[in-house]
């Protein structure tokens, strides 16, 4: 006898924003709260800006684990 898996639906799920446009969420965060979310690999940035973002991230949060143990 096969019983279908029941997926529990959290009652708080309806309170989460339904938008999937991440850039719109990031833009609103910047405009409303001055919070900037940017990836160091964002193609809209040039080399100098990507390095700047990378160094800020390393200074605030330490080296990323993707670097394979390399320390700058």
C-alpha positions as CSV (number, residue, x, y, z in Angstrom):
1,X,0.0,0.0,0.0
2,X,1.5,3.3,-1.1
3,X,0.8,6.3,1.1
4,X,1.5,9.7,-0.5
5,X,3.9,11.9,1.5
6,X,2.2,14.8,3.1
7,X,4.0,18.0,3.0
8,X,3.5,20.1,6.1
9,X,2.6,23.7,5.2
10,X,3.9,26.2,7.7
11,X,1.2,28.7,8.8
12,X,3.9,31.5,8.5
13,X,4.4,30.8,4.9
14,X,1.6,33.1,3.8
15,X,3.4,36.0,5.5
16,X,6.5,35.7,3.4
17,X,6.8,37.9,0.3
18,X,5.7,36.1,-2.9
19,X,8.0,38.0,-5.2
20,X,10.9,36.1,-6.8
21,X,12.7,39.1,-8.3
22,X,15.8,39.1,-6.1
23,X,17.1,42.3,-7.7
24,X,13.9,44.1,-6.7
25,X,14.3,42.9,-3.1
26,X,18.0,44.0,-3.0
27,X,17.0,47.4,-4.5
28,X,14.3,47.9,-1.9
29,X,16.7,47.0,0.9
30,X,19.2,49.6,-0.3
31,X,16.5,52.3,-0.8
32,X,14.7,51.6,2.5
33,X,17.5,50.5,4.9
34,X,20.8,51.3,3.1
35,X,21.7,47.6,3.1
36,X,23.7,46.5,0.1
37,X,23.7,42.9,-1.1
38,X,26.2,42.3,-3.9
39,X,28.1,39.3,-5.2
40,X,31.8,39.8,-5.9
41,X,31.2,37.9,-9.2
42,X,28.4,40.4,-10.3
43,X,29.1,41.0,-14.0
44,X,27.9,44.6,-13.7
45,X,31.0,45.4,-11.6
46,X,34.4,46.0,-13.1
47,X,37.6,44.4,-11.8
48,X,38.4,47.1,-9.3
49,X,34.8,47.1,-7.8
50,X,34.8,43.3,-7.5
51,X,38.1,43.4,-5.7
52,X,36.8,46.2,-3.4
53,X,33.7,44.1,-2.6
54,X,35.9,41.0,-1.9
55,X,38.2,42.9,0.4
56,X,35.3,44.4,2.4
57,X,33.8,40.9,2.8
58,X,37.1,39.5,3.9
59,X,37.6,42.3,6.4
60,X,34.2,42.0,7.9
61,X,33.7,38.2,7.8
62,X,37.0,36.6,7.1
63,X,38.3,34.7,4.1
64,X,35.7,32.6,2.2
65,X,36.0,28.8,2.3
66,X,36.1,28.7,-1.5
67,X,39.7,29.8,-1.5
68,X,41.1,26.4,-0.6
69,X,42.9,27.5,2.6
70,X,44.7,30.4,1.0
71,X,45.2,33.4,3.3
72,X,45.9,36.9,1.9
